[in-house]
Amino acid sequence: MAAQGRGSAAVVVGVLLVCVLLSAAVAQAAVFNVGDRGGWSFDTNSWPTGKRFKAGDVLVFKYDATAHDVVAVSAAGYRACAKPAKGAKVYKSGADRVTLARGTNYFICSIPGHCQSGMKIAVTAA
């Protein structure tokens, strides 16, 4: 019986340790307002410069939902300012929260002419 009690205690300690580590990782995620006070707008393509992003950080896109959107695109879509024909994640709320994946994350506004006017960002998360 005593050996069984020690085994159960070890399992409980292990589960608690995992919970602590997971909560620490979540607590370290930062929240960034794209474009700072100006929000998601024209000429935000330089906004990420000088900032350090990690996988799990959250980008908040604030904008006029009647005039703009946010579309997650590939590197090619970013360069061409082109929304994929299918399968693109399109955000339209005007207060979108996007969790960054490791690597470079690309976003554009798909309203004609907006991306070409600088309404796009590439954010690299470590």
Buried (B, 14 or more C-beta within 10 A) or exposed (E): EEEEEEEEEEEEEEEEEEEEEEEEEEEEEEEBBBBEEBBBBBEBBEBBEEEEBEBBBBBBBBBEBEEBBBBBBEEEBBEEBBBBEEEBEEBEEBEBEBEBEEEBBBBBBBBEEBBEBBBBBBBBBE
